[in-house]
Amino acid sequence: MHDHFALNAMGDGRVAWSPLLLVGPAGIGKTEAARWLAERLALPFRVFDMASAQSGSPLAGSEAFWSNSEPGLLFELLAYQPKANPVVVLDELDKTEQVRQYDPLAALYTLLEPRSARSFTDLSIRDFTIDASHINWIATANSLDGIPSPLLSRLTVLHVQAPTPDQIARIAQNIYGRMRAEANWGSAFVPCLDGAVVEKLKHLPPRSLGLALRRALGHAARDLRDHIQPKDLQLVSDGGKRSIGFTAGLTVQR
């Protein structure tokens, strides 16, 4: 990405890069890395859940002849944000269902090519085109299986390894900081996590950090504290089985 930044610095200085595909195990923080990058670059950020997409309408809008036709989220992002180069994440690209009548990936063949993206038309508003060529795309996937070859040819594939404990510690601080910034109760807590808390968190997969931190903040709030203590952490494992409903808190005696 430094190469892209160096080239753009010789022009108008706009932040831009070729479409990326981050491939790696589930829950290691690929989407979180994209969010971190967008925040550092002060760019608008949007995630599209491709695993649940049933058509291309979330990206490209729905056809105008439908009674409930509406613009896609991509059009809204470009129309109402002050910057034309947002970071757009295509999450779980490899899990997109492509056997349906309406292919959720269809719009990407146009959008990921800068030349054709300059004249992007939302299906619900065909009277004019918009320039979508400045979007910074980041797709995520657990593997390359299931991603069509023509789409892969438009992406720079980066294989991501699981983060080290020290990297997870920094991720935990970032997630905690974002929680404070986004919640109306955030200012009630100290700006940074205690070192002993981070030491316990650094052995969790990144996907579990948010839940563990939120529960710990709840424990601290119940004790009227402005900081998390190690005892507040109920560490969550991705692979563990948990009960549901009122049975979750019961102890069975024999």
C-alpha positions as CSV (number, residue, x, y, z in Angstrom):
1,M,0.0,0.0,0.0
2,H,3.0,2.3,0.5
3,D,3.6,2.0,-3.2
4,H,0.0,3.2,-4.0
5,F,0.4,6.0,-1.5
6,A,3.7,7.1,-3.0
7,L,2.2,7.3,-6.5
8,N,-0.8,9.2,-5.4
9,A,1.3,11.7,-3.5
10,M,2.9,12.6,-6.8
11,G,-0.6,13.5,-8.1
12,D,-3.4,15.1,-6.2
13,G,-2.7,13.3,-2.9
14,R,-5.9,11.3,-2.9
15,V,-5.8,8.1,-0.9
16,A,-6.3,5.2,-3.2
17,W,-5.3,1.6,-3.8
18,S,-6.2,-1.3,-6.0
19,P,-9.0,-3.7,-4.8
20,L,-7.6,-6.0,-2.1
21,L,-8.7,-9.5,-0.9
22,L,-7.6,-10.4,2.6
23,V,-7.6,-14.2,3.0
24,G,-7.1,-15.9,6.3
25,P,-8.8,-18.0,9.1
26,A,-12.1,-16.8,10.5
27,G,-12.1,-14.4,13.5
28,I,-8.5,-13.2,13.2
29,G,-9.5,-9.5,12.6
30,K,-9.5,-9.0,8.8
31,T,-12.5,-6.7,8.9
32,E,-11.1,-4.9,12.0
33,A,-7.9,-4.2,10.1
34,A,-9.9,-2.6,7.4
35,R,-11.8,-0.5,9.9
36,W,-8.5,0.5,11.6
37,L,-7.1,1.6,8.2
38,A,-10.2,3.7,7.4
39,E,-10.1,5.4,10.8
40,R,-6.4,6.3,10.4
41,L,-7.0,7.7,7.0
42,A,-10.2,9.5,8.1
43,L,-12.2,7.9,5.3
44,P,-15.9,6.9,5.3
45,F,-16.3,3.2,6.0
46,R,-19.0,0.7,5.1
47,V,-19.2,-3.1,5.4
48,F,-21.3,-5.2,3.1
49,D,-22.1,-8.7,4.4
50,M,-21.8,-10.8,1.3
51,A,-22.7,-14.0,3.0
52,S,-26.3,-12.8,3.5
53,A,-26.7,-11.0,0.2
54,Q,-29.5,-12.5,-1.9
55,S,-29.1,-10.2,-4.9
56,G,-27.0,-7.3,-6.1
57,S,-29.5,-4.7,-4.8
58,P,-27.5,-3.8,-1.6
59,L,-24.7,-2.6,-3.9
60,A,-26.4,-1.6,-7.1
61,G,-30.0,-0.9,-6.1
62,S,-33.1,-2.6,-7.2
63,E,-34.8,-2.3,-10.6
64,A,-37.0,0.7,-11.0
65,F,-40.0,-1.4,-12.1
66,W,-40.4,-2.9,-8.6
67,S,-42.9,-1.0,-6.4
68,N,-40.4,-1.0,-3.5
69,S,-37.4,-0.1,-5.7
70,E,-34.7,1.9,-3.8
71,P,-31.1,3.0,-4.4
72,G,-28.3,0.7,-3.2
73,L,-26.2,1.6,-0.2
74,L,-23.3,2.3,-2.4
75,F,-25.2,5.1,-4.2
76,E,-26.2,6.5,-0.8
77,L,-22.6,6.3,0.5
78,L,-21.3,8.3,-2.5
79,A,-24.2,10.7,-2.6
80,Y,-24.3,11.7,1.0
81,Q,-20.6,11.4,2.2
82,P,-18.3,14.4,1.7
83,K,-15.5,12.2,0.3
84,A,-15.7,10.1,-2.9
85,N,-13.0,7.6,-1.9
86,P,-14.6,5.6,1.0
87,V,-13.3,2.3,2.3
88,V,-15.9,-0.4,1.4
89,V,-15.5,-3.9,2.8
90,L,-17.0,-6.9,1.0
91,D,-17.1,-9.2,4.0
92,E,-17.0,-13.0,3.6
93,L,-16.8,-12.9,-0.2
94,D,-16.2,-16.6,-0.4
95,K,-19.6,-17.3,1.2
96,T,-21.7,-15.5,-1.3
97,E,-24.5,-17.6,-2.7
98,Q,-24.3,-17.6,-6.5
99,V,-26.9,-20.1,-7.5
100,R,-29.8,-17.7,-7.1
101,Q,-31.5,-16.0,-10.0
102,Y,-30.0,-12.6,-9.0
103,D,-26.2,-12.9,-8.6
104,P,-25.0,-10.7,-5.7
105,L,-21.6,-10.5,-7.3
106,A,-22.8,-9.2,-10.7
107,A,-22.2,-5.5,-9.9
108,L,-18.7,-6.1,-8.8
109,Y,-17.5,-7.0,-12.3
110,T,-18.2,-3.3,-13.2
111,L,-17.3,-1.7,-9.9
112,L,-13.9,-3.3,-9.4
113,E,-12.7,-2.0,-12.8
114,P,-11.8,1.7,-12.6
115,R,-12.6,2.4,-16.2
116,S,-16.2,1.0,-16.1
117,A,-16.7,2.2,-12.5
118,R,-16.5,5.8,-13.7
119,S,-19.9,5.4,-15.2
120,F,-21.7,3.4,-12.5
121,T,-25.5,3.3,-12.8
122,D,-27.7,2.5,-9.8
123,L,-30.6,0.2,-11.1
124,S,-33.3,2.3,-9.4
125,I,-32.0,5.6,-10.8
126,R,-31.1,5.1,-14.4
127,D,-31.3,8.8,-15.5
128,F,-27.7,9.5,-14.6
129,T,-24.4,7.8,-13.7
130,I,-22.0,8.4,-10.8
131,D,-18.3,8.0,-10.6
132,A,-17.5,5.1,-8.3
133,S,-13.9,4.6,-9.5
134,H,-12.4,6.2,-6.4
135,I,-13.8,3.6,-3.9
136,N,-11.1,1.8,-2.0
137,W,-12.3,-1.9,-1.9
138,I,-11.2,-4.5,0.6
139,A,-12.8,-7.9,0.4
140,T,-12.3,-10.6,3.1
141,A,-12.5,-14.4,2.8
142,N,-11.5,-17.6,4.7
143,S,-10.3,-19.2,1.4
144,L,-10.2,-18.6,-2.3
145,D,-12.6,-21.5,-2.9
146,G,-16.0,-20.4,-4.3
147,I,-14.7,-17.0,-5.6
148,P,-15.1,-16.8,-9.4
149,S,-11.8,-16.5,-11.3
150,P,-12.9,-13.4,-13.2
151,L,-13.5,-11.7,-9.9
152,L,-10.2,-12.9,-8.4
153,S,-8.4,-11.4,-11.4
154,R,-9.6,-8.0,-10.3
155,L,-8.3,-8.4,-6.8
156,T,-4.8,-8.3,-5.2
157,V,-4.8,-11.3,-2.9
158,L,-3.1,-10.9,0.5
159,H,-2.8,-14.0,2.8
160,V,-3.2,-12.9,6.4
161,Q,-1.8,-14.9,9.3
162,A,-3.3,-15.0,12.8
163,P,-2.1,-12.1,14.9
164,T,0.5,-12.6,17.6
165,P,-0.4,-12.0,21.3
166,D,1.3,-8.6,21.2
167,Q,-0.7,-7.6,18.1
168,I,-4.0,-8.8,19.7
169,A,-3.1,-6.5,22.7
170,R,-3.0,-3.5,20.3
171,I,-6.3,-4.7,18.7
172,A,-7.9,-4.9,22.1
173,Q,-6.9,-1.3,22.9
174,N,-8.3,-0.1,19.5
175,I,-11.6,-1.9,20.1
176,Y,-11.9,-0.5,23.6
177,G,-11.2,3.0,22.3
178,R,-13.9,2.7,19.6
179,M,-16.4,1.4,22.2
180,R,-15.7,4.5,24.3
181,A,-16.0,6.8,21.3
182,E,-19.3,5.3,19.9
183,A,-21.2,4.8,23.2
184,N,-23.1,7.5,25.1
185,W,-21.6,6.0,28.3
186,G,-18.0,5.9,26.9
187,S,-16.7,9.0,28.7
188,A,-17.5,7.4,32.0
189,F,-14.5,5.0,31.6
190,V,-10.7,5.7,31.5
191,P,-9.1,6.2,28.0
192,C,-6.9,3.0,28.1
193,L,-7.1,-0.5,29.3
194,D,-4.9,-1.6,32.3
195,G,-1.9,-3.7,31.5
196,A,-3.1,-6.6,33.6
197,V,-6.4,-6.6,31.6
198,V,-4.6,-6.5,28.3
199,E,-2.4,-9.4,29.4
200,K,-5.6,-11.6,29.8
201,L,-7.1,-10.4,26.6
202,K,-4.1,-11.1,24.4
203,H,-4.8,-14.8,24.4
204,L,-8.2,-14.4,22.8
205,P,-9.0,-14.5,19.1
206,P,-9.8,-11.0,17.8
207,R,-13.4,-11.9,17.1
208,S,-14.1,-12.5,20.8
209,L,-12.5,-9.3,22.1
210,G,-15.5,-7.1,21.6
211,L,-17.9,-9.4,23.5
212,A,-15.4,-9.9,26.3
213,L,-14.8,-6.2,26.7
214,R,-18.5,-5.3,26.6
215,R,-19.3,-7.8,29.3
216,A,-16.3,-6.6,31.4
217,L,-17.5,-3.0,31.0
218,G,-20.9,-4.0,32.3
219,H,-19.3,-5.6,35.4
220,A,-17.3,-2.5,36.0
221,A,-20.4,-0.3,35.7
222,R,-22.3,-2.5,38.2
223,D,-19.5,-1.8,40.7
224,L,-19.5,1.9,39.8
225,R,-15.9,1.8,38.6
226,D,-14.5,3.8,35.7
227,H,-12.1,1.0,34.7
228,I,-12.0,-2.7,33.9
229,Q,-10.2,-5.1,36.3
230,P,-9.0,-8.6,35.4
231,K,-11.7,-10.1,37.5
232,D,-14.3,-8.5,35.2
233,L,-13.2,-10.6,32.2
234,Q,-15.3,-13.6,31.4
235,L,-13.2,-14.9,28.5
236,V,-15.2,-16.2,25.6
237,S,-14.0,-18.9,23.3
238,D,-15.1,-19.2,19.6
239,G,-15.3,-22.9,19.9
240,G,-17.2,-23.4,23.2
241,K,-20.7,-24.6,23.4
242,R,-23.1,-22.6,25.5
243,S,-26.6,-23.1,26.9
244,I,-29.4,-20.8,26.0
245,G,-32.3,-19.4,27.9
246,F,-32.8,-19.8,31.7
247,T,-30.9,-23.1,31.7
248,A,-27.6,-21.3,31.1
249,G,-27.4,-20.3,34.8
250,L,-28.6,-23.5,36.4
251,T,-26.4,-26.0,38.2
252,V,-27.6,-29.6,38.0
253,Q,-27.3,-31.6,41.2
254,R,-27.3,-35.4,41.2
